[in-house]
Amino acid sequence: MKGFSGFPAGKVHFTPLPNLFFSKLLPAIDDLAELKVTLHIFWLLHQKKGYPRYVSRRELEADGGLLGGLREPGQKPEECLGQALERAVARGTLLHVMALRRGPSTPLRAGSGQAQQGDERDDWYFMNTDVGRRTVDKILRGELELDATILPSEVRLEVERPNIFVLYEQNVGLLTPLIAEELRDAEKTYPADWIEEAFKIAVEHNARHWRYVRRVLERWATEGKDSEKARRDSEEDRRRYIEGKYAEYIEH
C-alpha cells in the first residue's frame, strides 16, 4: 500500500461538505465505490465556475485518478463507476439528467424518440440540493440554455426519481421487513410521481408515517388525485394521525 506523505505546509485548498452528509448520508452509504464517487463529484462541482454546474459521465470516465480507485476483481472500472452512480442517484444524493444529442450535421428535434446513427448520449449529474433541483426543473421546462449550440427544447431529458425505499428512509425511518413488503406492493401499484408527492405531503403535514402515505395514495386511486374530496380527506387523515392513536409515532 502506497503511503500518504501528509498535507503540505502553507495554503491548502478545501472542499466544503454539508453537515447532513456526515449525519445522514455517510452512515447510510454501504458501498465504497459509491462513497468515492460521491465525494469526487462534490470536489469536481466545487471547482466548477458558471451556471449550471454539473458533472458529466464522460468527464468521470476520463478521470484516471477516479477510475484507478474503483478497480474491483472481475469488473472494469467503468462498470464500477456506473454502478456507483446508480446507487447515488437511487439514494437521492445525485440528480441524473440524460441528454440525447444529434450529430453536428443533423439538428436535434424535440420528442425525436429513439436514438439514430450519429447520436451522442451524455449523462449529467447534479447534486440534489435546492439549486440542483431548481436547475433540473428549469432544464425540463426548457427555460435554461445549455450551451451555445443546443437549445433546451431540442434535448431529450430524463430525471431518475429516488425509489420508494430511499424515500421511506429519508422521510420516515428505518425499514423493517414488513414495511419493505408493503413498499414493494405500493411501487407496483402507484405511479412513481404519486409516491414521491405523497411522501412530500406527509412531510409538509408533519405526518411522517407510512400509514398516512399509503392512505393518501389509496384516496387518489379511488377519488382522483386532484379532486377536492381527496384533498379534504387527506386533511382529515392528517388530523387523525396527528391527534389520534398514531400520534406517538409522529415527529412533532
C-alpha positions in Angstrom: 0.0 0.0 0.0 1.4 3.4 -1.0 1.7 5.7 1.9 0.4 9.3 2.1 3.1 11.9 2.9 0.6 14.2 4.6 -0.8 17.6 3.8 1.8 20.2 2.9 2.5 23.3 5.0 1.1 26.6 3.9 -2.0 27.3 1.9 -4.2 24.2 1.3 -7.4 24.3 -0.7 -10.5 22.8 0.9 -13.8 21.3 -0.4 -16.8 22.1 1.8 -19.3 19.4 2.6 -22.8 19.8 4.1 -23.1 18.7 7.7 -26.0 16.5 6.6 -23.5 14.5 4.6 -21.9 13.3 7.8 -25.1 12.9 9.8 -27.4 11.4 7.2 -25.6 10.2 4.0 -22.3 8.8 5.4 -23.9 6.4 7.9 -26.2 5.1 5.1 -23.7 4.6 2.3 -22.5 0.9 2.5 -20.7 0.8 -0.9 -17.1 2.0 -1.1 -17.3 2.9 -4.8 -20.5 4.9 -4.2 -18.7 6.8 -1.4 -15.7 7.5 -3.5 -17.7 8.7 -6.5 -20.0 10.9 -4.3 -17.0 12.6 -2.7 -15.3 13.0 -6.0 -18.4 14.7 -7.5 -18.5 17.1 -4.5 -14.9 18.0 -5.3 -15.5 18.5 -9.0 -18.6 20.6 -8.6 -16.8 22.9 -6.1 -14.1 23.6 -8.7 -16.6 24.5 -11.5 -17.5 28.0 -12.4 -20.5 29.5 -14.0 -24.1 28.1 -14.3 -25.3 25.4 -14.4 -22.9 23.3 -12.5 -23.0 19.6 -13.2 -20.6 16.7 -13.8 -20.9 14.6 -17.0 -20.4 10.8 -17.2 -17.8 11.4 -19.9 -15.8 13.7 -17.6 -15.8 11.0 -14.9 -14.8 8.2 -17.3 -11.8 10.3 -18.4 -10.6 10.8 -14.9 -7.8 8.3 -14.5 -7.4 9.0 -10.8 -11.0 8.3 -10.0 -11.1 5.1 -12.2 -7.8 3.9 -10.7 -9.5 3.9 -7.3 -12.5 1.9 -8.5 -10.8 -1.2 -9.6 -12.5 -4.4 -8.5 -11.6 -8.0 -9.4 -13.6 -9.2 -12.4 -15.0 -5.7 -13.2 -13.9 -2.9 -15.4 -13.6 0.5 -13.6 -16.2 2.0 -15.9 -18.7 -0.7 -14.7 -17.9 0.1 -11.1 -18.4 3.8 -11.9 -21.8 3.2 -13.5 -23.0 1.1 -10.5 -21.8 3.7 -8.1 -23.6 6.5 -9.9 -26.8 4.4 -10.0 -26.6 3.9 -6.2 -26.0 7.6 -5.6 -29.0 8.5 -7.8 -31.3 5.9 -6.2 -30.2 7.1 -2.7 -31.2 10.7 -3.7 -27.7 12.2 -3.4 -27.5 13.0 -7.1 -29.9 14.0 -9.8 -29.4 12.4 -13.2 -30.3 14.1 -16.5 -29.8 12.2 -19.8 -29.5 14.2 -23.0 -29.6 12.8 -26.5 -27.7 14.9 -28.9 -27.8 14.7 -32.7 -24.5 14.8 -34.7 -23.3 18.2 -35.8 -24.8 17.9 -39.2 -28.2 16.7 -38.0 -30.3 19.1 -35.9 -31.9 17.9 -32.8 -35.7 17.5 -32.7 -37.8 17.7 -29.7 -39.5 14.4 -28.9 -37.5 12.7 -31.6 -37.9 9.2 -30.0 -35.2 6.6 -30.3 -31.6 7.2 -30.9 -30.3 7.5 -34.5 -27.0 6.9 -36.1 -24.6 9.7 -35.1 -26.4 10.5 -31.9 -24.4 11.1 -28.8 -25.7 10.3 -25.3 -24.5 12.5 -22.5 -25.3 11.9 -18.8 -25.2 14.9 -16.4 -25.2 14.6 -12.6 -26.3 17.4 -10.3 -26.1 17.4 -6.6 -29.5 17.1 -5.0 -29.5 20.5 -3.4 -32.1 23.3 -3.7 -30.1 24.8 -6.5 -29.6 21.5 -8.2 -33.3 20.7 -8.1 -34.3 24.1 -9.4 -31.7 23.8 -12.2 -33.0 20.4 -13.4 -36.6 21.7 -13.2 -35.6 24.6 -15.5 -34.0 22.2 -17.9 -37.0 20.0 -18.1 -39.3 23.1 -18.7 -37.0 24.3 -21.4 -36.1 27.5 -19.6 -32.3 27.1 -19.5 -29.9 27.4 -22.3 -27.4 24.6 -22.0 -24.7 25.7 -24.4 -24.1 27.8 -27.5 -25.3 25.2 -30.0 -28.1 23.3 -28.3 -31.5 24.7 -27.3 -33.3 23.3 -24.3 -36.3 22.3 -26.4 -34.0 20.2 -28.5 -32.7 17.9 -25.7 -34.5 14.8 -24.6 -34.1 14.7 -20.8 -34.9 12.2 -18.1 -34.7 12.6 -14.4 -34.4 9.4 -12.2 -36.6 9.6 -9.1 -35.4 8.1 -5.8 -37.0 4.7 -5.3 -39.7 4.2 -2.7 -37.2 2.6 -0.2 -35.0 5.7 -0.3 -38.0 7.9 0.1 -39.1 6.0 3.1 -35.7 6.0 4.8 -35.3 9.7 4.1 -38.7 10.8 5.4 -40.0 8.2 7.8 -37.2 5.9 9.3 -35.5 2.6 9.1 -37.1 -0.1 7.0 -38.5 -3.3 8.5 -39.2 -6.5 6.5 -42.9 -6.0 6.9 -42.8 -2.4 5.7 -40.5 -3.3 2.9 -43.0 -5.8 1.5 -45.8 -3.1 1.6 -43.5 -0.7 -0.2 -42.8 -3.2 -3.0 -46.5 -3.6 -3.5 -47.1 0.1 -3.5 -44.3 0.6 -6.0 -46.1 -1.8 -8.4 -49.5 -0.2 -7.8 -49.0 3.5 -8.0 -47.0 5.8 -10.3 -43.6 7.0 -9.1 -44.6 10.7 -9.1 -47.6 9.9 -6.9 -45.4 8.1 -4.4 -42.9 10.9 -4.3 -45.7 13.5 -3.9 -47.4 11.5 -1.2 -44.2 11.4 0.9 -43.8 15.2 0.3 -47.3 15.8 1.6 -46.7 13.6 4.7 -43.6 15.7 5.5 -45.4 19.0 4.9 -48.3 17.9 7.2 -45.9 16.6 9.8 -47.4 13.1 9.4 -44.2 11.1 8.8 -45.8 7.6 8.8 -46.2 5.0 6.1 -49.9 4.5 7.1 -50.6 8.2 6.2 -48.6 8.0 2.9 -50.5 4.8 1.9 -53.8 6.4 2.8 -53.1 9.4 0.5 -52.3 7.0 -2.3 -55.4 5.0 -1.8 -57.5 8.2 -1.8 -56.0 9.3 -5.0 -56.6 5.9 -6.6 -60.3 5.8 -5.7 -61.3 9.5 -5.8 -58.9 11.1 -8.3 -55.6 12.6 -7.4 -56.6 16.3 -7.8 -60.2 16.1 -6.6 -61.4 18.4 -3.9 -62.8 15.5 -1.9 -59.4 13.8 -1.9 -57.7 16.9 -0.6 -60.3 17.2 2.2 -60.0 13.6 3.1 -56.2 13.9 3.2 -56.5 16.8 5.7 -58.9 14.7 7.8 -56.4 11.8 7.8 -53.7 14.2 8.8 -55.6 15.4 11.9 -56.4 11.8 12.8 -52.8 10.7 12.7 -51.5 13.8 14.5 -54.2 13.8 17.2 -55.3 10.1 17.3 -53.8 6.8 18.3 -50.8 7.1 15.9 -49.8 10.5 17.3 -47.0 8.9 19.4 -45.3 7.7 16.2 -45.3 11.1 14.5 -42.4 13.5 14.8 -43.6 17.0 16.0 
